[in-house]
Amino acid sequence: MSRPIDTVAPGGTYVVRRGNTVYSIARAHDVPLRAVIDANGLRAPYDIEVGQRLKIPAGRFHVVQRGETAYSISRMYSVDVTSLTSLNRIPPPYTIKVGQKLQVPSREPVRTASAPSIPVPSQTGGPVPLARPATSAAAPVRTASNTAARKAPLPSPPAAAGSLMWPVEGKILSTYGPKANGLHNDGINIAADMGAPVRAAQSGVVAYSGNELKGYGNLLLVRHENGWMTAYAHNSKLLVQRGDTVARGQTIALAGNSGSVVTPQVHFEVRQGAKAIDPKTVIGR
């Protein structure tokens, strides 16, 4: 029979005793198991040793009640929903369960929308957030580092080479459109092996290559003729730079789990002008 755990204050250090497990320590301190794992850099199968010192996370925690969503909880605490789901490693489509304990991130200014939306890149500078209705995300914060330097105009996109193609083959993790938890997916999330090639859906010019947009990780935006644009997020590595001309089917990135996702995948969007379009309706046309 294991002995009772003498708890320490939030933010304190607990010394592991015989019979302890990560689960029993988290439960005794009334904090999420994932919070203890992440605070101490533990790796599966999460073995711990007698005498090991573990940091007990400090901060705010919330137990999910019936009818609550990730979005409603983020509004309750005036935090960004992307920060909430990322901190708790909740992958799309951001499903939570009654009784689940969530760690609440430090307070941020209240945003006016529900989920991040990829901005349209300007012709001469960095990405310019779209003015969108409340079903899409707040504009990413623009900093001096990504706005100070005005960049050279992009070359004109090459002519289209056939129809749009999928950037990667895999299981659909999240479809386009509104979700039950109040979020809206402006694209499709496709499962992929870590490091799998991500291919350009159509010939075009790279309008953005970087990781400055919160939640998307390593992101590519490719501009095509007639005002079309495609986006490729959560990559592990980007293989092209802004201004590069790419051909349909060319490998432009390697799949990964950067940004606010846990499993390797590609978030893929198709836009015509400022309007997001369900990729399934235009692929192969």
RAKA-V747142 format. One record per helix or strand of 3 or more residues. SS is the DSSP state (A for helix, B for strand). FROM is the first residue (numbers start at 1). LEN is the number of residues. If there is no record, write none. Layout:
# RAKA-V747142
{{SS,FROM,LEN} {SS,FROM,LEN}}
This chain:
# RAKA-V747142
{{B,13,3} {A,22,7} {A,33,7} {B,53,3} {B,60,4} {A,70,7} {A,81,7} {B,101,4} {A,144,4} {B,172,3} {B,188,4} {B,197,3} {B,204,7} {B,218,6} {A,225,3} {B,228,11} {B,251,6} {B,265,8} {B,275,3} {A,279,3}}
